[in-house]
Amino acid sequence: MPPKSVLVVSLEIAEVEMPTEWLPSGWKVLRVMDVCSAREVLTDNTFTVGLLLLGSVTPRDVEAIDDLLEWRQSIPWVGVLSPLALRDEGCRRLIVKHFFEFHMSPVDGPLLAQSLERAERYAEKGEAGSLKNSPSKCAGDLGDMSIIGDSPVIRELRRQIVKVATVNVPVLIWGESGSGKELVAHAIHKNSPRAEKPFVAMNCGAVPASLIQAELFGYERGAFTGALKDKKGLIESAEGGTLFLDEIGDLALELQVNLLRFLQERTIVRVGSSHPLDVDVRVIAASHMQLEEAVRLGRFREDLLYRLNVLPITVPTLRDRKEDIDLLAHYFFKRFSAEKGRRLDDFGSRAMLAMYQHDWPGNVRELINRIRRAMVMSEGHLITPEDLGLHCASEFGPRDALGDARFRAECEAIHDSLAGNGNNKTRAARDLGVSRMTLYRLMGKHGISA
Ligand SMILES: Nc1ncnc2c1ncn2[C@@H]1O[C@H](COP(=O)(O)OP(=O)(O)OP(=O)(O)O)[C@@H](O)[C@H]1O
């Protein structure tokens, strides 16, 4: 059998030494210092594994590397990136697109060697080419994931979910409370090759700090008082699947070290044990706060942030996509109607207007809660703003003669369009050239009932 070999392409990175001393004996190592030389060498030679060391790079470098790795995608590439490179979007795209695994510099030598060996085993199985995204997944189709909304920001979110789902690197989801971060994490899992394996969620803010270590990493019998038998932690329970860590900013600093180690080594050690266990789990983390600020205050490890933040996703607030309120409200209305015995027809136009005017600090969760409440409280056939616990500000204001004429014309046009379309709001809105949400708002403004 030919000896195992690694081509090291070292670009502008001073911290990383030749990995020779960590490699198992018998590996051949060739090092080049630029992409052109790498191309020349790869034209006439094959290597078991590629190792790309990236320091500070320009967009042109990124392009050249992209071409190189695209051209030699049959080789599994392991990356080592400086913190500076990790901050660069182009470099992050390289990770997603091409890397089998990646490390941050300063690199832990033995860990890097383990990565190279894993890559070699992977290449041996002939799977390196299959690292690429499957084209069928790139269409923005989320299968049956119920992420409701048709606003441009939600469509973009769906596209991002599909893109990141197939890539085996951590994801960090940002978003206000109740905006749908866990839903997004679940959608990523369901669209990934891990879909058939467990999705395990933990809220780092909800579990007492003293218990998180055992909860995440598990424990051995006798590790502490009350540990009567061995217990798997959540990471182990998610084997083959996804671990969702909500409110990652609340994770204590000591545990951040352990999590970082797990992300780099893919092994865990149960509390009370000294044996590392291999675990294959993808981590998706979420936070409502800007972790950069926590880093600045010394409450969050910078290296962990970079490790988690390779694929950042931002979930929009509900107030930034008010055009989705109509769809969301009716979706939940239908769902809860099915659960409830009493018949309610719909939201009244004043209720639609009130929902449109509200700022939704609690986002979709608040919308759900208000609709639930309204469906219990409502005494008529139509839900009112009062049922929702909302206030409907009138749009009547002081008007001049021209304003009055416009107002009357608008009111007439809405009446005509509704009458001409048998009171069907969708068709009436289309005729008027406005969205359904705008029609509801205008109906509220003119006191036209739905
Ligand atoms: N676009 C959406 N379509 C349908 N349901 C949604 C949408 N966004 C959020 N939800 C629902 O809103 C509720 C809150 O969402 P979720 O728990 O995912 O929010 P979160 O951002 O993780 O909240 P927190 O930060 O408080 O944990 C859930 O019931 C979720 O199913």
The ligand as an SDF file (V2000), in Angstrom:
LIG
                    3D

 31 33  0  0  0  0  0  0  0  0999 V2000
  -42.5790   31.4170   11.4380 N   0  0  0  0  0  0  0  0  0  0  0  0
  -43.2520   30.6760   12.3290 C   0  0  0  0  0  0  0  0  0  0  0  0
  -44.2480   29.8930   11.9070 N   0  0  0  0  0  0  0  0  0  0  0  0
  -44.9590   29.1560   12.7880 C   0  0  0  0  0  0  0  0  0  0  0  0
  -44.7290   29.1200   14.1040 N   0  0  0  0  0  0  0  0  0  0  0  0
  -43.7500   29.8760   14.5780 C   0  0  0  0  0  0  0  0  0  0  0  0
  -42.9380   30.7030   13.7220 C   0  0  0  0  0  0  0  0  0  0  0  0
  -42.0210   31.3190   14.4540 N   0  0  0  0  0  0  0  0  0  0  0  0
  -42.2420   30.9340   15.7330 C   0  0  0  0  0  0  0  0  0  0  0  0
  -43.2600   30.0550   15.8140 N   0  0  0  0  0  0  0  0  0  0  0  0
  -43.8160   29.4390   17.0290 C   0  0  0  0  0  0  0  0  0  0  0  0
  -43.6570   30.4040   18.0660 O   0  0  0  0  0  0  0  0  0  0  0  0
  -43.3150   29.7860   19.2880 C   0  0  0  0  0  0  0  0  0  0  0  0
  -42.0230   30.3640   19.7620 C   0  0  0  0  0  0  0  0  0  0  0  0
  -40.9890   29.9140   18.8850 O   0  0  0  0  0  0  0  0  0  0  0  0
  -39.5750   29.3670   19.4330 P   0  0  0  0  0  0  0  0  0  0  0  0
  -39.7280   28.6170   20.7110 O   0  0  0  0  0  0  0  0  0  0  0  0
  -38.9030   28.6510   18.3060 O   0  0  0  0  0  0  0  0  0  0  0  0
  -38.8740   30.7740   19.7270 O   0  0  0  0  0  0  0  0  0  0  0  0
  -37.4330   31.0650   20.3510 P   0  0  0  0  0  0  0  0  0  0  0  0
  -36.8720   32.1870   19.5630 O   0  0  0  0  0  0  0  0  0  0  0  0
  -36.6470   29.7990   20.4270 O   0  0  0  0  0  0  0  0  0  0  0  0
  -37.8420   31.5660   21.8010 O   0  0  0  0  0  0  0  0  0  0  0  0
  -36.8990   31.6590   23.1210 P   0  0  0  0  0  0  0  0  0  0  0  0
  -35.7580   32.5680   22.7830 O   0  0  0  0  0  0  0  0  0  0  0  0
  -37.8130   32.2810   24.1210 O   0  0  0  0  0  0  0  0  0  0  0  0
  -36.4920   30.2710   23.4320 O   0  0  0  0  0  0  0  0  0  0  0  0
  -43.2630   28.2970   19.0120 C   0  0  0  0  0  0  0  0  0  0  0  0
  -44.5130   27.7340   19.3420 O   0  0  0  0  0  0  0  0  0  0  0  0
  -43.0360   28.2270   17.5110 C   0  0  0  0  0  0  0  0  0  0  0  0
  -43.5490   27.0220   16.9800 O   0  0  0  0  0  0  0  0  0  0  0  0
  1  2  1  0
  2  3  1  0
  2  7  2  0
  3  4  2  0
  4  5  1  0
  5  6  2  0
  6  7  1  0
  6 10  1  0
  7  8  1  0
  8  9  2  0
  9 10  1  0
 10 11  1  0
 11 12  1  0
 11 30  1  0
 12 13  1  0
 13 14  1  0
 13 28  1  0
 14 15  1  0
 15 16  1  0
 16 17  2  0
 16 18  1  0
 16 19  1  0
 19 20  1  0
 20 21  2  0
 20 22  1  0
 20 23  1  0
 23 24  1  0
 24 25  2  0
 24 26  1  0
 24 27  1  0
 28 29  1  0
 28 30  1  0
 30 31  1  0
M  END
$$$$
